[in-house]
Structure formats: C-alpha cells, structure tokens
Amino acid sequence: MVELRLIKGMPTLLVIWCILLGVLGNLQKGEGRIRHYRWDVKYEYKSPDCFKKLVITVNGRSPGPTIQAEEGDTVVVEVNNSLVTENLAIHWHGIRQIGSPWFDGTEGVTQCPVLPGDTFKYQFVVDQAGTYLYHAHYGMQREAGLYGLIRVSPRQPEPFSYDYDRSIILDDWFHKSTYEQAAGLSAIPFQWVGEPQSLLINGKGRFNCSLSSPITGICNATNPECAPFSQTVVPGKTYRLRIGSLTTLSALSFQIQGHKMRVVEADGHYVEPFEVENLFIYSGETYSVLVKADQDPKRNYWITSNVVSRNRTTPPGLAIFNYYPNHPMRSPPTPPPTPPAWDDVKPRLAQSLAIKARQGFIQKPPTTSDRVIVLLNTQNTINGYRKWSVNNVSFSLPQTPYLVALKDNLKDAFDQTPPPEGYDSVNYDIFSVQNNTNATSSNGIYRLEFNSTVDVILQNANTMNKNNSETHPWHLHGHDFWVLGYGNGKFDKDKDPKKYNLENPILKNTVPVHPYGWTALRFKANNPGVWLFHCHIDSHFYMGMGVVFEEGIHRLAEKLPSSIMGCGETKTFRP
C-alpha cells in the first residue's frame, strides 16, 4: 500500500518510468512475458498457386501468422474451431512442452480433438531460442494449409551478426482435398496421392493453368494471390533467413541464385557454420542461414525450391530475391539455377554429416545408453490395405488419448503389449522387396524408464516397389535428440556405434533417414509425458509410420486439464 500511495502522488511520466523499470527488472530476473494470440480457424477459398480450392486459414491467412516471443515467455493461443464439419488439433513443432505435455497438440496422444464451434486454449513456455513451426495434427489437415512459423529470440547475444531477420516457409501443394487423398490411401485397391502440383514459397506458387479444368475461374494466372513472393534486400547488407519446411511429401533443395548461404542454426541449435549453394531441407526441419546481398544490385535473382529424393515431376517453386530499388516483381534476366539431380543421395548425406554443434555451445551426450531401440521402416499389406510400418507393426491411434489413459490407468484404451524393439537384422534383406507376411497393426507403446538414456536406430529398407527406398524425415515430440551418425546399408550393432560422434553432435527434433541407410539418435527420457515419434510425411504417418514413447507419467500433476478430454473413455470426464 505504501508503493501505491507513492505512485498516486507522482507525475504521470514518473509513474510510467517506474512501471518500465519494474518490467525491465522482471526481465533481468528471467521472468518472461505472456504473449497472447486469438485465432479463428476456418475454410476459405484461396488460390495460393493460382488454382482455387478450399484452404484452412488462421485469421484469414495461410500460412498462418508468425508467433513471435522471447526465450522464457509464455505463449497463450486461444483457437476457435470454425471448420464447421471437422475436428482440430494444433501441434507446436519443436516446443518441448516441459511441464505442459497436455498442450503438445497431438490428437489421440495428448488430447482429444477440438470439436467444431469449440474454443481451446493452448498455453506453454518457449524455453529455448530458435526457429520452430506449428501445424495441424488432426488427420491430414496440414495439407490443407494450417501451418506457420514460431520465432523465439534469445536473451543472450548470438554468436553471429546480421542486419535484418527474415523468414521463409516452404511447402508443397496438392489440388485434391485431404478427404480425397485419405480415401485413396485407405482404399482397396490402394490409390497413392501422387506428386504435388506446386511448390509454395511463403504460401505462393504458380501452377500452369493450361493444365487445369476448363471451368471458368478455377485457375487464374493473373490472380494477385499467386504473384510470386519477393524478398527485398538492401545491397551490401547481411540477412538472416529463417527457413522452415512443412511439406507434406517432398524433400527439397533451396537456392538463391548467385548467392552462397552460411548455415548457422538448425532446429533451434547453433551450428558450426558451413557454406552451401543448395540447402537440403526435409519436412519438419528449420534452418537459419546468413546471406549477404553482394551481387550486381542492378538486377533481381531467383529464389528456388525443387523436389529431391523423388522423381521430379513437380515444377520448381519460384520467388524473387529483390535488390532495392529494383521493382519487387521485376523478373531476373537469367533462367532459374539448375537444381541438383533428384536421385543423387551423396550431397544430401554430406550435408547431414556436416551439421555439428557450434563450438562454445556444445552439449555433449551421455557416453553410453541404457536402451537401444531399432526401428525398421517397412512397407507392407495388412488385410488387403497398403501400410507403412515400423518393425512390421503399423501404428494406429486410439480413441482415448494415451496421456489420459496412462494417467488414469485405463488399460482397455490401448494395446498393453509393447511393439518390438528390433527386427531380424541377420536375415532381413533391406535391398529387395520383402513379403513381410507377419505384418500387423497395433496401438501399443514403448514405456521408457524416467531419466534413462535411449538410443534409436532408424533403419531404411526397400519399399514394395523394386529398387526403391524413400527418404523419411522423423520428428520426435517433447525432446531434442543428439544425432550420433548416419550410414549406408544395414546398421552393424558391433561396428557402427564405434563411429558415433560424441564430441560435437547437433541437437535436433527432426532428422532424415536416407534411402537404404540408417540414422542413429540419442535422447534423455527426462520430460514426463507421452510423446509421438513419427515420419513427418503426412501420408506415411496416416498409413502407420510412427511410434509412441511414455516416460515419467507418474510425475505429472494428479489431475490433467479437463479441456483435453471428451472422447473415447474420457467422454464422461469433462464437467
């Protein structure tokens, strides 16, 4: 009360100054701010690549608004589901949700979906600086345009300098609705989704309207919505570009014509800098690169994205690197740069191997692990349906979220038999089509001892097509993991661990496993909750390519938020 009386007698400017001092004092003590967002999610007709279709928007936008915060802040997002006929869930990709596993936004794992007309409040702390993502995590809604960026600035100076900070988000784009795609994936005979029609850069692309339906208005090449994205730069200045990929199928190469990029951050962690002309980026990954505007300022340059690792039938994504004061829409005078060969694995593997933790920011992993889980990516047929599987087990989500089922001991909510921790590596030929006659489906999970160190070996193999092995970007919720190594062929449990990088491995949340290769990860099971680990290609996860880890569930608060309930066995749990 003494402070209140003093303030009442002060001039207005002095009161404001005292308030500002108090805010600054709190920030110096490490107390973050609260960042509040209100989102209305609904379908709208949009033409991101000139072809008109229904798109899921956030406050009328796709990509949605960028969340901006500072390390240690609390982010509150109130999401109103105005989709009318569809449920909804939003995942905060790369945010570890320490102390808030129920707000990870994963339908069937950490929450029941948000019903049409309902509002759901997500609240979480952004505990580390970096570049992250958000996207729909219900069915295949991400393909319909519900995605965006999260930028978290640090409290401490960064180990590199730049003049301006900009963001670029990459996507691939299908003209079929998610309903049509899901129906084909679930059909007998199986109907693949095919290759995307376009590649988008910051939500803009250009489809050849002469290839579309003759129906008037469906495709309009003059629609300003599909005018190419233009990144304006001032000659001589250095730009930090935060690049994130939320493709639903494609691995990409990203180029800025005539410019080199210096990689400095990956998935929120500082990288020992290295230069690239092509940045290979997989769905769910984020990078920061430094680019200096040091070329001829009298012209503009192409920004391009191209499909790699799949037979390239989708035209390149095109945007403009605009040197001020040239007009932002002035086309560059030379053709876009030639992309790398789509089927050349060597440069992609080389980039993966080049990503190391930056000196001065290295967090060394434990030298040994308590448990090793080998996950073989297989494709097979179960009861006539084409599936993706892990160790010949195709994953399916339960009706009751695992988080609630485990906390309330609802043993009938999911299969209590854990999935296999490996495969017959001696007799399984990863280079040829296998019958996989023992393939099955399950929603069983891996139970991890709290605070234990876990190694995961991702092993790639042949699909059901001859001489074909696909690239799979795997994303772990609730954690960052150390990337210990990559290799070609079959993982050798005796020889390959001796080659692990234990000195300066990068920490990431998403990592590729290359064709006919393996990737080794290590993480600490120290975040109480239930966490999905899955291929970030939408159709692959929909077809069963994922697993779930549980750790320290007994350490969570006695009561979970009632807002995450209302489905499966939790229908009567909400007040």
C-alpha positions in Angstrom: 0.0 0.0 0.0 2.9 2.3 0.7 4.0 1.9 -3.0 0.5 2.7 -4.2 0.3 5.9 -2.2 3.7 7.0 -3.6 2.6 6.3 -7.2 -0.7 8.3 -6.7 1.3 11.4 -5.8 3.7 11.1 -8.7 3.5 12.8 -12.1 2.2 10.6 -14.9 5.6 10.3 -16.7 7.3 9.2 -13.4 4.7 6.5 -12.9 5.3 5.2 -16.4 9.0 5.3 -15.8 8.6 3.3 -12.6 6.4 0.7 -14.3 9.0 0.3 -17.1 11.8 -0.1 -14.6 9.7 -2.9 -12.9 9.2 -4.7 -16.2 12.8 -4.4 -17.1 13.7 -5.7 -13.6 11.5 -8.7 -14.0 13.0 -9.5 -17.4 16.5 -9.3 -15.9 15.4 -11.8 -13.3 14.4 -14.2 -16.1 10.7 -13.7 -15.8 9.1 -13.9 -19.3 6.2 -12.1 -20.8 2.9 -13.5 -21.7 2.2 -13.5 -25.5 -1.5 -13.8 -26.2 -2.9 -14.9 -29.6 -6.6 -15.4 -30.6 -7.1 -17.5 -33.7 -10.1 -18.3 -35.8 -9.5 -21.4 -37.9 -11.8 -21.9 -40.9 -12.0 -22.9 -44.5 -11.8 -20.2 -47.2 -11.4 -20.3 -50.9 -7.8 -19.4 -51.8 -5.6 -19.5 -54.8 -2.0 -19.9 -53.5 -0.8 -21.3 -56.8 -3.5 -19.7 -59.0 -5.7 -22.8 -58.7 -8.7 -22.1 -56.4 -9.5 -24.6 -53.7 -10.6 -24.7 -50.0 -7.8 -23.8 -47.7 -7.7 -23.9 -43.9 -6.8 -20.4 -42.7 -5.8 -18.8 -39.4 -7.4 -15.4 -39.1 -7.9 -15.5 -42.9 -4.2 -16.4 -43.7 -2.3 -19.4 -44.9 0.5 -19.7 -43.9 -0.9 -18.5 -40.6 0.5 -15.6 -38.5 4.0 -16.0 -37.2 4.3 -16.4 -33.4 7.0 -14.1 -32.0 8.3 -14.4 -28.5 11.4 -14.2 -26.4 13.1 -17.2 -24.7 11.3 -17.9 -21.4 8.0 -16.3 -22.5 4.6 -17.9 -22.0 2.6 -18.3 -25.2 -1.2 -18.5 -25.0 -3.1 -19.3 -28.1 -6.9 -19.4 -28.0 -8.1 -21.4 -31.0 -11.7 -21.2 -32.2 -12.6 -24.1 -34.4 -14.8 -22.7 -37.2 -14.3 -25.6 -39.6 -18.0 -26.4 -39.1 -17.6 -30.2 -40.0 -14.1 -31.1 -38.8 -12.3 -31.6 -35.6 -9.0 -29.8 -35.0 -5.7 -30.1 -33.1 -2.5 -27.9 -33.5 1.0 -29.1 -32.7 3.8 -26.7 -31.7 6.6 -28.3 -33.5 9.9 -28.1 -31.7 8.5 -26.7 -28.5 9.3 -29.3 -25.9 6.3 -28.6 -23.7 8.2 -29.1 -20.4 5.6 -29.1 -17.7 2.7 -28.9 -20.2 2.6 -32.2 -22.1 -1.2 -31.9 -22.5 -0.7 -28.9 -24.8 1.5 -30.7 -27.3 -1.4 -30.6 -29.7 -1.4 -34.2 -30.8 -4.8 -35.7 -31.3 -5.1 -39.2 -29.8 -1.8 -38.9 -28.0 -2.0 -35.8 -25.7 -5.6 -34.5 -26.3 -9.0 -35.1 -27.7 -9.6 -33.1 -30.8 -11.3 -29.7 -30.6 -14.9 -30.0 -31.8 -16.4 -27.7 -34.4 -17.6 -24.5 -32.7 -15.4 -25.1 -29.6 -12.5 -22.9 -28.4 -9.4 -24.5 -27.0 -6.6 -22.6 -25.1 -3.0 -23.8 -25.6 -0.5 -22.4 -23.1 3.2 -23.2 -23.0 6.6 -21.8 -22.3 9.1 -21.3 -25.1 12.1 -22.4 -23.1 14.8 -22.0 -25.7 15.5 -19.6 -28.5 15.4 -20.6 -32.2 13.2 -21.2 -35.2 10.2 -23.5 -34.8 6.9 -24.4 -36.5 3.2 -25.1 -35.9 0.8 -27.1 -37.9 -2.4 -29.1 -37.8 -2.1 -32.5 -36.2 -5.6 -34.0 -36.9 -5.9 -36.4 -39.8 -4.2 -34.9 -42.8 -5.2 -31.2 -42.3 -1.7 -29.9 -42.6 -2.0 -30.5 -46.3 -5.0 -28.0 -46.4 -2.8 -25.1 -45.3 -2.9 -24.9 -41.5 0.8 -24.2 -40.7 3.1 -21.4 -39.7 6.4 -20.3 -38.0 7.4 -19.7 -34.4 10.3 -17.3 -33.8 11.9 -17.2 -30.4 14.6 -14.6 -29.8 17.4 -15.2 -27.3 18.1 -13.4 -24.1 21.9 -13.6 -24.7 23.8 -12.3 -27.7 24.0 -14.7 -30.6 27.4 -16.0 -32.0 26.9 -14.3 -35.4 25.7 -11.0 -36.7 23.4 -9.8 -39.4 21.5 -6.6 -40.3 18.0 -8.0 -40.9 16.0 -11.0 -39.8 13.5 -12.6 -42.3 11.5 -15.8 -42.6 10.7 -18.1 -45.5 8.4 -21.1 -45.1 8.4 -23.8 -47.8 5.5 -26.2 -48.7 4.3 -28.5 -51.4 0.7 -28.2 -52.6 -1.9 -30.6 -53.8 -5.1 -29.7 -55.6 -7.1 -32.7 -54.2 -8.7 -32.3 -50.8 -7.4 -34.1 -47.8 -10.6 -36.2 -47.9 -9.9 -37.4 -51.4 -6.3 -38.3 -50.5 -7.2 -40.1 -47.3 -9.9 -42.1 -49.1 -7.4 -43.2 -51.7 -4.8 -44.2 -49.1 -7.5 -46.3 -47.2 -8.9 -47.9 -50.3 -8.6 -51.4 -51.8 -7.0 -51.2 -54.3 -4.6 -48.7 -52.9 -4.6 -45.2 -54.5 -1.4 -43.2 -54.0 -1.7 -39.4 -53.5 0.8 -38.8 -56.4 3.2 -35.9 -56.6 2.3 -32.3 -55.6 1.0 -29.9 -58.3 3.1 -27.0 -57.0 5.8 -25.9 -54.6 5.0 -22.8 -52.5 7.4 -20.2 -51.1 5.8 -18.2 -48.3 2.4 -19.5 -49.4 2.8 -18.5 -53.1 3.4 -20.6 -56.2 2.5 -20.7 -59.9 0.5 -23.6 -61.4 0.3 -23.8 -65.2 -3.4 -23.0 -65.7 -3.5 -24.6 -69.1 -3.2 -28.0 -67.4 -6.3 -27.4 -65.2 -10.0 -27.8 -65.6 -11.6 -25.6 -68.3 -14.2 -24.5 -65.7 -14.1 -20.7 -65.6 -12.5 -19.2 -62.5 -10.9 -22.4 -61.2 -7.4 -21.3 -62.3 -6.5 -17.7 -63.0 -2.8 -16.9 -63.7 -3.4 -13.2 -63.2 -4.8 -13.6 -59.7 -2.7 -11.4 -57.4 -2.9 -14.1 -54.7 -0.4 -16.2 -56.7 2.0 -13.4 -57.6 5.5 -14.7 -56.5 6.9 -13.9 -53.1 9.5 -11.2 -53.2 12.2 -10.8 -50.6 13.6 -7.2 -50.8 17.2 -6.7 -49.8 19.4 -3.7 -49.5 22.8 -4.0 -51.3 25.7 -4.8 -49.0 23.5 -5.9 -46.0 23.6 -9.3 -44.4 20.3 -11.2 -43.9 19.4 -13.9 -41.6 16.8 -16.1 -43.4 14.9 -18.5 -41.1 13.9 -21.3 -43.4 11.3 -23.9 -42.4 9.8 -26.7 -44.4 6.3 -28.1 -43.8 6.0 -30.1 -47.0 3.6 -33.0 -46.7 5.6 -35.3 -49.1 8.6 -33.7 -50.7 12.2 -33.3 -49.6 13.6 -30.0 -51.1 16.7 -28.2 -52.3 16.6 -24.5 -51.7 18.7 -22.0 -53.6 19.2 -18.2 -54.0 20.6 -17.6 -57.5 24.2 -16.4 -57.4 24.4 -16.3 -53.6 26.0 -18.6 -51.0 24.3 -19.4 -47.8 26.1 -19.8 -44.4 24.2 -22.3 -42.2 24.2 -21.1 -38.5 21.2 -22.7 -36.9 19.2 -26.0 -37.2 16.0 -26.8 -35.2 16.8 -24.1 -32.6 20.5 -25.0 -32.0 23.6 -23.2 -33.2 25.6 -25.0 -36.0 29.3 -24.8 -36.6 29.0 -22.6 -39.7 29.4 -24.0 -43.2 28.5 -22.7 -46.6 26.1 -24.2 -49.2 24.7 -23.3 -52.5 21.9 -25.8 -52.2 20.3 -26.2 -48.8 18.6 -29.6 -48.5 15.7 -29.4 -46.2 13.2 -32.1 -45.1 9.7 -31.7 -43.8 9.7 -30.5 -40.2 13.2 -29.0 -40.3 14.2 -25.4 -39.7 17.5 -23.7 -40.6 18.9 -20.2 -40.2 21.3 -19.1 -43.0 23.2 -15.9 -43.4 23.1 -14.3 -46.9 24.9 -11.2 -48.0 23.4 -9.1 -50.7 26.8 -8.8 -52.5 25.9 -9.4 -56.2 25.1 -6.9 -59.0 22.5 -4.6 -57.5 21.0 -3.6 -60.9 19.0 -6.8 -61.2 17.0 -9.3 -59.2 17.7 -13.0 -58.6 15.6 -16.2 -58.4 14.8 -17.9 -55.1 14.0 -21.6 -55.9 12.9 -24.8 -54.3 13.0 -28.1 -56.1 12.0 -31.7 -55.2 14.8 -34.1 -54.4 14.7 -37.8 -53.4 11.6 -38.4 -55.5 11.3 -38.4 -59.3 11.0 -34.7 -60.0 7.7 -34.1 -61.8 6.6 -31.0 -59.8 7.8 -27.7 -61.3 10.1 -25.6 -59.2 8.9 -23.1 -56.6 9.9 -19.6 -57.6 10.3 -16.4 -55.7 12.3 -13.2 -56.2 15.4 -12.0 -54.3 14.8 -8.3 -55.0 17.7 -5.8 -54.8 16.3 -2.4 -53.8 15.4 -0.2 -55.6 14.5 -2.6 -58.4 10.8 -3.3 -58.7 9.9 -6.3 -56.5 8.1 -8.0 -59.3 10.8 -7.5 -61.9 11.8 -10.9 -63.2 15.5 -11.8 -63.1 17.1 -11.6 -66.6 18.5 -15.2 -66.5 16.8 -18.5 -66.0 16.5 -20.1 -62.5 19.6 -22.1 -61.4 19.8 -25.8 -62.3 18.8 -27.9 -59.3 20.8 -30.9 -58.1 19.9 -34.3 -59.5 16.8 -35.5 -57.7 18.3 -39.0 -57.2 21.8 -38.1 -56.0 22.0 -39.1 -52.4 25.7 -38.2 -51.8 25.4 -34.4 -51.4 22.3 -34.8 -49.2 24.2 -37.3 -46.9 27.2 -35.0 -47.0 25.1 -32.1 -45.7 23.7 -34.3 -42.9 27.2 -35.2 -41.9 28.3 -31.6 -41.9 25.9 -30.4 -39.3 27.7 -30.2 -36.0 27.1 -28.2 -32.8 28.9 -24.9 -32.7 32.0 -24.5 -30.6 31.1 -22.9 -27.3 27.5 -24.2 -27.5 28.2 -27.9 -27.4 26.0 -30.1 -25.1 27.7 -33.4 -25.1 25.5 -36.5 -24.9 25.9 -39.3 -22.3 28.7 -41.6 -23.5 26.5 -44.7 -23.2 22.9 -45.5 -23.4 20.6 -47.6 -21.2 18.4 -48.9 -24.1 18.7 -49.4 -27.8 15.5 -49.5 -30.0 16.0 -50.3 -33.7 13.1 -49.1 -35.9 13.0 -50.7 -39.4 10.9 -48.7 -41.8 8.9 -51.2 -43.8 6.0 -51.1 -46.3 3.6 -54.0 -46.5 0.0 -55.2 -46.9 -2.3 -55.9 -44.0 -5.7 -57.3 -44.7 -5.5 -56.0 -48.2 -4.6 -52.5 -47.2 -1.2 -50.9 -48.1 0.5 -49.7 -44.9 3.8 -48.2 -43.7 5.1 -50.0 -40.6 7.9 -50.0 -38.0 9.3 -53.4 -37.4 6.3 -54.8 -39.4 3.9 -53.1 -37.0 1.6 -50.4 -38.4 0.7 -47.8 -35.9 -2.9 -46.7 -35.3 -4.2 -44.0 -32.9 -6.6 -45.0 -30.1 -9.9 -43.3 -29.4 -8.7 -42.3 -25.9 -5.6 -40.1 -25.7 -2.6 -42.0 -24.3 -1.9 -39.3 -21.8 -5.2 -39.6 -20.1 -5.3 -43.4 -20.4 -1.9 -43.8 -18.8 -2.5 -41.3 -16.0 -5.9 -42.8 -15.1 -4.8 -46.4 -15.7 -7.4 -47.1 -18.4 -5.9 -50.3 -19.6 -8.6 -51.1 -22.1 -7.9 -47.9 -24.0 -4.9 -49.3 -26.0 -3.0 -52.5 -26.6 -0.8 -53.2 -23.5 1.6 -55.3 -25.5 4.6 -53.2 -26.4 5.8 -53.2 -30.0 9.1 -55.0 -30.9 12.4 -53.2 -30.2 14.1 -54.6 -33.3 13.9 -56.9 -36.3 15.7 -60.0 -37.6 18.6 -58.0 -38.9 20.6 -61.1 -39.8 18.0 -62.5 -42.3 16.1 -59.4 -43.4 17.3 -58.1 -46.8 16.8 -54.3 -46.9 17.7 -54.1 -50.6 14.9 -56.1 -52.0 11.1 -56.3 -51.8 10.1 -58.4 -48.8 6.8 -60.3 -48.2 6.5 -59.2 -44.6 3.8 -61.8 -44.1 4.0 -61.3 -40.3 2.9 -57.6 -40.6 0.2 -56.4 -38.2 -1.2 -53.2 -36.8 -1.2 -52.1 -33.1 -1.5 -49.0 -30.9 0.9 -50.4 -28.3 3.6 -48.1 -27.0 7.2 -48.1 -25.6 7.5 -47.4 -21.9 10.8 -45.7 -21.0 12.4 -45.6 -17.6 12.4 -42.0 -16.5 15.7 -40.1 -16.9 17.2 -43.1 -18.8 19.3 -42.6 -22.0 17.7 -44.1 -25.1 19.3 -44.8 -28.5 17.0 -45.0 -31.5 18.4 -46.5 -34.8 16.3 -45.6 -37.8 16.9 -48.3 -40.5 15.6 -47.7 -44.0 14.8 -50.5 -46.4 13.2 -51.3 -49.8 9.5 -50.4 -50.3 7.0 -52.7 -52.1 8.5 -51.4 -55.4 11.7 -52.8 -56.8 14.9 -50.8 -56.4 13.1 -48.1 -54.3 13.9 -46.8 -50.9 12.4 -43.4 -49.8 13.7 -40.6 -47.6 11.9 -40.3 -44.3 12.1 -37.3 -42.0 11.4 -38.4 -38.4 10.2 -36.0 -35.8 10.3 -36.5 -32.0 7.8 -34.6 -29.9 8.8 -33.4 -26.4 12.5 -33.6 -26.9 15.6 -32.7 -28.8 17.9 -35.6 -29.6 21.6 -35.9 -30.4 22.3 -37.0 -34.0 25.1 -39.5 -33.4 25.6 -40.6 -37.0 24.4 -41.7 -40.4 25.4 -44.6 -42.6 24.7 -46.6 -45.8 23.3 -50.1 -45.8 22.4 -52.1 -42.8 23.3 -50.9 -39.4 26.0 -53.0 -37.7 25.4 -53.0 -33.9 29.0 -54.0 -33.2 30.9 -51.7 -35.6 28.8 -48.6 -36.2 28.5 -47.4 -32.6 32.2 -47.1 -32.5 31.9 -44.4 -35.2 29.4 -42.3 -33.3 30.1 -38.6 -32.9 30.1 -38.0 -29.1 32.2 -34.8 -29.2 30.0 -32.2 -31.0 26.8 -33.8 -32.3 24.0 -31.4 -33.2 20.8 -31.4 -31.2 17.7 -31.6 -33.4 14.0 -32.5 -33.3 13.7 -33.7 -36.9 16.1 -35.8 -38.9 16.2 -37.6 -42.2 16.9 -41.3 -42.7 18.3 -41.6 -46.2 17.5 -44.3 -48.8 18.9 -47.7 -47.9 20.6 -46.1 -44.9 20.5 -45.6 -41.2 20.4 -42.7 -38.7 21.4 -43.0 -35.0 19.8 -40.8 -32.3 20.2 -40.5 -28.5 18.0 -38.7 -26.1 17.3 -38.4 -22.4 13.8 -39.6 -21.3 13.5 -36.8 -18.9 10.3 -35.0 -19.9 7.3 -36.5 -18.2 4.5 -37.2 -20.7 3.6 -39.2 -23.8 5.4 -38.3 -26.9 4.9 -39.2 -30.6 7.8 -40.1 -32.8 6.8 -40.4 -36.5 7.6 -39.8 -40.1 6.7 -36.2 -40.9 5.4 -37.1 -44.4 1.6 -36.8 -43.8 0.6 -39.8 -45.9 3.2 -42.1 -44.4 2.1 -41.2 -40.8 -1.5 -41.6 -41.9 -0.6 -45.1 -43.2 1.0 -46.1 -39.9 4.6 -44.9 -39.8 5.1 -43.9 -36.1 5.6 -45.0 -32.5 4.8 -43.5 -29.1 7.1 -43.2 -26.0 5.9 -42.8 -22.5 8.2 -41.6 -19.7 7.6 -40.4 -16.1 3.9 -40.3 -16.3 3.7 -40.7 -12.5 5.5 -37.4 -12.1 2.6 -35.4 -13.7 0.1 -33.5 -11.6 -2.7 -35.6 -10.1 -5.4 -34.0 -12.3 -5.0 -33.4 -16.0 -6.8 -30.4 -17.7 -10.4 -31.3 -18.4 -10.1 -29.4 -21.7 -8.1 -32.2 -23.3 -10.8 -34.8 -22.6 -14.2 -35.6 -24.1 -13.5 -38.5 -26.5 -13.2 -42.3 -26.1 -13.2 -43.4 -22.5 -12.9 -39.7 -21.4 -16.4 -38.7 -22.6 -17.7 -38.5 -19.0 -14.6 -36.9 -17.6 -15.4 -33.3 -18.5 -17.5 -31.3 -16.0 
